[in-house]
Amino acid sequence: MYKWKTFPHDNSDFRFAGSDLESSWEDLHRGDREPFPADPELQEAWRCFHSGEFQEAVALADAFGLAGHAVANKASGIYATYLEPDPKRQQECFKSAIARAEKAIRKFPDDANAHYFHAFNLGRYSQSISVIKALKQGVGGKILNSLKRALERQPRHAEAHTALGMYHAEIIDKVGKLIGGVTYGASEAKALEHFRLALDITPRSPIAHIEYGNGLYLLYGEREIDQVSDLYIKASELSPLDAMEKLDVESALAELE
């Protein structure tokens, strides 16, 4: 396997050695509601994820077994989204995570994050090949079903709310309100509801602000550019709790340049 790109920022504040991981867990996982793992091997995989050692996180999780699906799939998706420059390798990361998530759904059907990270990586894969192409392949329905199942199991899963808001906004942007509503169940009102719920649950999450801004732009374009800018500014001013949030903040700053 090729060596993944290294996290390009100082990660000394994101190590969470010893008991620091458990004491910080609630804040770190307010967005995905992942339970604290009892097994030290999985704890170490999550330490690697939070410090930006994404390939190491996946390797440790896979060595542990399918019960490590959440950290493996989150690490794969975040790495591919932000750090993998090669489109083919990026898509390979997404596809490997999708396959792992499908196995996790079969083995752990009541695990909200088995469903959520399936949808998350499918969504990122769709963006990498074009949303229109993905819709023609039937990916939209799979994303919607997995997000609904995640929220049925964990109604306060902020990242799933954000993803569902983007599902509605992207479809309306690509095919319009009428076709989007009739064919895919997409709704402007539902998009806004899910974005606002995510912000209510995780008010200091950079990605909740960024994706709300992205969703508003998809729905309204320049008409809401001031609110979009405000959301990006807010995201850029938040203090990241871990490597993933650092990458989110840096992406907001890049958009504001």
Steps between C-alpha positions, in 0.01 A plus 500: 500500500628845414587741779233762566587867521589620847289747696648837398454690827630493855308227683661531843168615653314202353684205656257410784743276684384274782178605671480822295317312227214391722473836677482678162279240332164671543624820336688315226201284410208734555451495123501124434386367842749214483519322840835494678670167416589272788779326310846665521575409136199692376585789731842516334341498155287797601807678644662462158189638331478803727870578455480479120675166459223378276669204334617371837144533633365287214774238541438464874123488453518237227739290708248514784219378276169624364409647840750773410295605197411848628854626551623331181223651290521844655877509455475380139234756413669797664839412352358458150297821524781726615841348440501257205599694184457215252134460387531127436652432842245730661218297348669176608499626860130579480416167338695298758315682778164441328574126476604487866186690601278257308653212696454694825133565421443128455682409822396797715161612363418703812827697491416854384853560374501188284222673303635854533852432373351300213305812401793734569741315275235445231432873506866594467544241226202650317657846515827360367336351189227770468167499679303466176695188399453354848125564490477315167675205669238495776737619772259770623250250632771306683627818669150603605417156641822477699459849645141429601606177667782677685259763632240240596765344724651828622271804449763744629770392255606848389725383217213296354274807518764703317538230236123475452480877459764477227313212336191716457695812395720323245212326329297821474807676361560231237148408384274774636228509764229323300697199376704493820185484710307252290786265409734524800289642782719810517363805680634849564322512836645165606850610400477808722347301785786250504771767475347690791463185710869418446601848612271478801662172609860600415519882510880500503550251216683650201350255250143571615556867411686427175243257362212727602672773298554263208138393515372858501712578196368195315142599580516878454828595335609861534172599666625359831870574453517714815371219720723250319801723569398543865484122545843455344645777715355339811648162399841657441501658847422181693778325691543147361479213746684250281666448163172462314371831633833663416453389138143636509619838631779520244252427218279785625797735509596398146150583374516844661829598333 
